[in-house]
């Protein structure tokens, strides 16, 4: 991302949506690794670049800037689209 881009000021990391994702998945997912379906980079969810405050939240790969996760909360529920992730790996405890 170009640091002179005005959108750079609004970018956070995946920790910004930790509460929402924790409520959906029932666990802290910021330390869950996932592979970007577009470039193959592996990052923790907390390391993804997050844009929040619109009608939903978008988490992008820090390597290629492709969308990995989309989150929208509506009156009927929370929708989580992870089509941009080849996988999210939840470890056994």
N, CA and C atoms as an extended XYZ file, in Angstrom:
279
Properties=species:S:1:pos:R:3:atomname:S:1:resname:S:1:resid:I:1 pbc="F F F"
N         0.849       -1.187        0.000 N   UNK     1
C         0.000        0.000        0.000 CA  UNK     1
C         0.883        1.235        0.000 C   UNK     1
N         0.489        2.206       -0.795 N   UNK     2
C         1.198        3.466       -0.888 CA  UNK     2
C         0.947        4.275        0.385 C   UNK     2
N         2.023        4.667        1.108 N   UNK     3
C         1.824        5.425        2.358 CA  UNK     3
C         1.185        6.794        2.137 C   UNK     3
N         1.225        7.310        0.903 N   UNK     4
C         0.586        8.593        0.606 CA  UNK     4
C        -0.899        8.453        0.295 C   UNK     4
N        -1.376        7.226        0.191 N   UNK     5
C        -2.792        6.958       -0.071 CA  UNK     5
C        -3.596        7.371        1.154 C   UNK     5
N        -4.650        8.205        1.002 N   UNK     6
C        -5.452        8.623        2.162 CA  UNK     6
C        -6.076        7.443        2.915 C   UNK     6
N        -6.297        6.325        2.235 N   UNK     7
C        -6.873        5.149        2.899 CA  UNK     7
C        -5.898        4.525        3.887 C   UNK     7
N        -4.602        4.804        3.753 N   UNK     8
C        -3.590        4.230        4.651 CA  UNK     8
C        -3.846        4.643        6.096 C   UNK     8
N        -4.414        5.823        6.307 N   UNK     9
C        -4.715        6.293        7.663 CA  UNK     9
C        -5.793        5.456        8.333 C   UNK     9
N        -6.688        4.870        7.551 N   UNK    10
C        -7.803        4.084        8.104 CA  UNK    10
C        -7.451        2.614        8.287 C   UNK    10
N        -6.284        2.197        7.811 N   UNK    11
C        -5.916        0.789        7.890 CA  UNK    11
C        -5.482        0.428        9.314 C   UNK    11
N        -6.016       -0.691        9.786 N   UNK    12
C        -5.649       -1.249       11.087 CA  UNK    12
C        -5.119       -2.652       10.830 C   UNK    12
N        -4.896       -3.423       11.883 N   UNK    13
C        -4.561       -4.828       11.671 CA  UNK    13
C        -5.755       -5.681       12.081 C   UNK    13
N        -5.636       -6.983       11.865 N   UNK    14
C        -6.741       -7.900       12.122 CA  UNK    14
C        -7.227       -7.917       13.559 C   UNK    14
N        -6.429       -7.408       14.485 N   UNK    15
C        -6.857       -7.344       15.881 CA  UNK    15
C        -8.068       -6.426       16.056 C   UNK    15
N        -8.289       -5.528       15.096 N   UNK    16
C        -9.420       -4.602       15.180 CA  UNK    16
C       -10.765       -5.315       15.114 C   UNK    16
N       -10.791       -6.500       14.541 N   UNK    17
C       -12.041       -7.257       14.442 CA  UNK    17
C       -12.010       -8.519       15.306 C   UNK    17
N       -11.090       -8.560       16.255 N   UNK    18
C       -10.942       -9.744       17.116 CA  UNK    18
C       -12.221      -10.064       17.876 C   UNK    18
N       -12.904       -9.059       18.381 N   UNK    19
C       -14.136       -9.302       19.140 CA  UNK    19
C       -15.229       -9.922       18.288 C   UNK    19
N       -15.409       -9.394       17.094 N   UNK    20
C       -16.431       -9.928       16.195 CA  UNK    20
C       -16.107      -11.360       15.794 C   UNK    20
N       -14.859      -11.593       15.375 N   UNK    21
C       -14.474      -12.949       14.977 CA  UNK    21
C       -14.506      -13.915       16.154 C   UNK    21
N       -14.134      -13.448       17.345 N   UNK    22
C       -14.190      -14.293       18.535 CA  UNK    22
C       -15.612      -14.716       18.858 C   UNK    22
N       -16.557      -13.796       18.665 N   UNK    23
C       -17.961      -14.131       18.914 CA  UNK    23
C       -18.474      -15.146       17.899 C   UNK    23
N       -18.033      -15.038       16.652 N   UNK    24
C       -18.484      -15.955       15.609 CA  UNK    24
C       -17.866      -17.338       15.777 C   UNK    24
N       -16.541      -17.381       15.994 N   UNK    25
C       -15.830      -18.657       16.055 CA  UNK    25
C       -15.721      -19.230       17.465 C   UNK    25
N       -16.076      -18.450       18.477 N   UNK    26
C       -16.023      -18.937       19.849 CA  UNK    26
C       -14.619      -19.038       20.412 C   UNK    26
N       -13.671      -18.342       19.797 N   UNK    27
C       -12.281      -18.374       20.252 CA  UNK    27
C       -11.549      -17.169       19.663 C   UNK    27
N       -10.409      -16.854       20.251 N   UNK    28
C        -9.558      -15.806       19.711 CA  UNK    28
C        -8.920      -16.332       18.428 C   UNK    28
N        -9.194      -15.685       17.318 N   UNK    29
C        -8.651      -16.159       16.042 CA  UNK    29
C        -7.482      -15.316       15.544 C   UNK    29
N        -7.049      -14.329       16.324 N   UNK    30
C        -5.970      -13.470       15.853 CA  UNK    30
C        -4.659      -14.234       15.667 C   UNK    30
N        -4.475      -15.342       16.390 N   UNK    31
C        -3.257      -16.138       16.258 CA  UNK    31
C        -3.444      -17.367       15.375 C   UNK    31
N        -4.566      -17.424       14.664 N   UNK    32
C        -4.828      -18.523       13.741 CA  UNK    32
C        -4.135      -18.212       12.412 C   UNK    32
N        -3.275      -19.126       11.935 N   UNK    33
C        -2.636      -18.890       10.647 CA  UNK    33
C        -3.566      -19.250        9.495 C   UNK    33
N        -3.424      -18.508        8.420 N   UNK    34
C        -4.188      -18.799        7.218 CA  UNK    34
C        -3.356      -18.500        5.991 C   UNK    34
N        -3.683      -19.173        4.902 N   UNK    35
C        -2.967      -18.975        3.632 CA  UNK    35
C        -3.844      -18.162        2.693 C   UNK    35
N        -3.259      -17.133        2.113 N   UNK    36
C        -3.952      -16.311        1.123 CA  UNK    36
C        -4.189      -17.164       -0.123 C   UNK    36
N        -5.423      -17.213       -0.578 N   UNK    37
C        -5.758      -17.999       -1.765 CA  UNK    37
C        -5.202      -17.372       -3.038 C   UNK    37
N        -4.803      -16.131       -2.969 N   UNK    38
C        -4.336      -15.426       -4.160 CA  UNK    38
C        -2.835      -15.556       -4.368 C   UNK    38
N        -2.034      -15.340       -3.294 N   UNK    39
C        -0.576      -15.351       -3.461 CA  UNK    39
C         0.113      -16.470       -2.690 C   UNK    39
N        -0.601      -17.136       -1.783 N   UNK    40
C        -0.027      -18.238       -1.024 CA  UNK    40
C         0.692      -17.837        0.254 C   UNK    40
N         0.750      -16.545        0.561 N   UNK    41
C         1.407      -16.102        1.794 CA  UNK    41
C         0.631      -16.607        3.007 C   UNK    41
N         1.367      -17.000        4.053 N   UNK    42
C         0.743      -17.446        5.297 CA  UNK    42
C         0.937      -16.360        6.346 C   UNK    42
N        -0.169      -15.929        6.950 N   UNK    43
C        -0.150      -14.906        7.992 CA  UNK    43
C        -1.158      -15.257        9.070 C   UNK    43
N        -0.917      -14.775       10.268 N   UNK    44
C        -1.896      -14.880       11.329 CA  UNK    44
C        -3.035      -13.906       10.999 C   UNK    44
N        -4.246      -14.233       11.396 N   UNK    45
C        -5.392      -13.364       11.128 CA  UNK    45
C        -5.133      -11.967       11.692 C   UNK    45
N        -4.494      -11.898       12.847 N   UNK    46
C        -4.193      -10.599       13.449 CA  UNK    46
C        -3.235       -9.751       12.638 C   UNK    46
N        -2.491      -10.354       11.725 N   UNK    47
C        -1.529       -9.621       10.893 CA  UNK    47
C        -2.137       -9.135        9.581 C   UNK    47
N        -3.362       -9.567        9.277 N   UNK    48
C        -4.009       -9.100        8.056 CA  UNK    48
C        -4.311       -7.610        8.182 C   UNK    48
N        -4.350       -6.910        7.076 N   UNK    49
C        -4.675       -5.485        7.082 CA  UNK    49
C        -6.186       -5.329        7.115 C   UNK    49
N        -6.681       -4.556        8.059 N   UNK    50
C        -8.127       -4.434        8.262 CA  UNK    50
C        -8.614       -3.023        7.961 C   UNK    50
N        -9.720       -2.966        7.240 N   UNK    51
C       -10.444       -1.719        7.031 CA  UNK    51
C       -11.806       -1.919        7.676 C   UNK    51
N       -12.135       -1.057        8.634 N   UNK    52
C       -13.380       -1.174        9.381 CA  UNK    52
C       -14.138        0.154        9.294 C   UNK    52
N       -15.362        0.130        9.769 N   UNK    53
C       -16.122        1.370        9.849 CA  UNK    53
C       -17.086        1.597        8.711 C   UNK    53
N       -17.031        0.782        7.689 N   UNK    54
C       -17.994        0.894        6.595 CA  UNK    54
C       -19.185        0.006        6.903 C   UNK    54
N       -19.856       -0.449        5.882 N   UNK    55
C       -20.971       -1.358        6.111 CA  UNK    55
C       -20.496       -2.713        6.626 C   UNK    55
N       -19.208       -2.942        6.577 N   UNK    56
C       -18.614       -4.182        7.067 CA  UNK    56
C       -17.128       -3.965        7.250 C   UNK    56
N       -16.419       -5.050        7.482 N   UNK    57
C       -14.968       -4.996        7.629 CA  UNK    57
C       -14.340       -5.867        6.558 C   UNK    57
N       -13.187       -5.443        6.081 N   UNK    58
C       -12.449       -6.183        5.067 CA  UNK    58
C       -11.037       -6.397        5.578 C   UNK    58
N       -10.580       -7.658        5.529 N   UNK    59
C        -9.209       -7.985        5.908 CA  UNK    59
C        -8.455       -8.413        4.662 C   UNK    59
N        -7.319       -7.769        4.416 N   UNK    60
C        -6.529       -8.000        3.220 CA  UNK    60
C        -5.171       -8.604        3.556 C   UNK    60
N        -4.639       -9.349        2.616 N   UNK    61
C        -3.320       -9.955        2.745 CA  UNK    61
C        -2.255       -8.856        2.771 C   UNK    61
N        -1.340       -8.883        3.748 N   UNK    62
C        -0.289       -7.869        3.761 CA  UNK    62
C         0.741       -8.053        2.646 C   UNK    62
N         0.782       -9.220        2.025 N   UNK    63
C         1.750       -9.465        0.961 CA  UNK    63
C         1.256       -8.990       -0.400 C   UNK    63
N        -0.028       -9.283       -0.729 N   UNK    64
C        -0.519       -8.960       -2.080 CA  UNK    64
C        -1.709       -8.012       -2.087 C   UNK    64
N        -2.243       -7.677       -0.921 N   UNK    65
C        -3.364       -6.754       -0.753 CA  UNK    65
C        -4.700       -7.318       -1.246 C   UNK    65
N        -4.787       -8.614       -1.522 N   UNK    66
C        -6.060       -9.228       -1.916 CA  UNK    66
C        -6.957       -9.406       -0.698 C   UNK    66
N        -8.259       -9.399       -0.929 N   UNK    67
C        -9.216       -9.593        0.160 CA  UNK    67
C        -9.173      -11.051        0.605 C   UNK    67
N        -8.989      -11.257        1.912 N   UNK    68
C        -8.951      -12.605        2.486 CA  UNK    68
C       -10.254      -12.893        3.237 C   UNK    68
N       -10.719      -11.934        4.045 N   UNK    69
C       -11.918      -12.119        4.864 CA  UNK    69
C       -12.798      -10.870        4.769 C   UNK    69
N       -14.100      -11.090        4.631 N   UNK    70
C       -15.090      -10.007        4.687 CA  UNK    70
C       -16.045      -10.323        5.832 C   UNK    70
N       -16.428       -9.295        6.586 N   UNK    71
C       -17.335       -9.478        7.720 CA  UNK    71
C       -18.415       -8.401        7.661 C   UNK    71
N       -19.668       -8.820        7.723 N   UNK    72
C       -20.789       -7.882        7.757 CA  UNK    72
C       -21.746       -8.338        8.848 C   UNK    72
N       -22.103       -7.418        9.731 N   UNK    73
C       -23.093       -7.715       10.767 CA  UNK    73
C       -24.397       -7.041       10.384 C   UNK    73
N       -25.463       -7.838       10.352 N   UNK    74
C       -26.799       -7.353       10.002 CA  UNK    74
C       -27.715       -7.606       11.194 C   UNK    74
N       -28.933       -7.109       11.163 N   UNK    75
C       -29.866       -7.406       12.245 CA  UNK    75
C       -30.154       -8.903       12.394 C   UNK    75
N       -29.948       -9.666       11.333 N   UNK    76
C       -30.239      -11.108       11.380 CA  UNK    76
C       -29.033      -11.955       11.755 C   UNK    76
N       -27.825      -11.383       11.738 N   UNK    77
C       -26.641      -12.163       12.089 CA  UNK    77
C       -25.381      -11.588       11.484 C   UNK    77
N       -24.292      -12.298       11.686 N   UNK    78
C       -22.998      -11.883       11.159 CA  UNK    78
C       -22.600      -12.811       10.022 C   UNK    78
N       -22.238      -12.229        8.897 N   UNK    79
C       -21.805      -12.980        7.731 CA  UNK    79
C       -20.285      -12.875        7.623 C   UNK    79
N       -19.613      -14.004        7.515 N   UNK    80
C       -18.154      -14.026        7.377 CA  UNK    80
C       -17.823      -14.763        6.083 C   UNK    80
N       -17.206      -14.068        5.160 N   UNK    81
C       -16.810      -14.626        3.867 CA  UNK    81
C       -15.296      -14.834        3.908 C   UNK    81
N       -14.863      -16.076        3.819 N   UNK    82
C       -13.427      -16.392        3.868 CA  UNK    82
C       -12.945      -16.991        2.538 C   UNK    82
N       -13.621      -16.653        1.444 N   UNK    83
C       -13.227      -17.192        0.138 CA  UNK    83
C       -11.818      -16.803       -0.270 C   UNK    83
N       -11.289      -15.741        0.296 N   UNK    84
C        -9.930      -15.317       -0.038 CA  UNK    84
C        -8.859      -16.081        0.719 C   UNK    84
N        -9.277      -16.983        1.598 N   UNK    85
C        -8.324      -17.807        2.354 CA  UNK    85
C        -8.333      -19.218        1.788 C   UNK    85
N        -7.159      -19.723        1.448 N   UNK    86
C        -7.066      -21.125        1.031 CA  UNK    86
C        -7.397      -22.008        2.222 C   UNK    86
N        -6.994      -21.570        3.409 N   UNK    87
C        -7.353      -22.261        4.651 CA  UNK    87
C        -7.118      -21.348        5.841 C   UNK    87
N        -7.780      -21.644        6.951 N   UNK    88
C        -7.487      -21.123        8.280 CA  UNK    88
C        -7.206      -22.359        9.119 C   UNK    88
N        -6.088      -22.413        9.801 N   UNK    89
C        -5.708      -23.625       10.531 CA  UNK    89
C        -5.919      -23.435       12.043 C   UNK    89
N        -6.952      -24.099       12.558 N   UNK    90
C        -7.244      -24.097       13.991 CA  UNK    90
C        -6.563      -25.313       14.605 C   UNK    90
N        -5.662      -25.094       15.526 N   UNK    91
C        -4.902      -26.161       16.157 CA  UNK    91
C        -5.759      -26.932       17.161 C   UNK    91
N        -5.514      -28.224       17.296 N   UNK    92
C        -6.153      -29.050       18.321 CA  UNK    92
C        -5.569      -28.690       19.685 C   UNK    92
N        -6.356      -28.750       20.700 N   UNK    93
C        -5.857      -28.458       22.060 CA  UNK    93
C        -5.840      -29.705       22.877 C   UNK    93
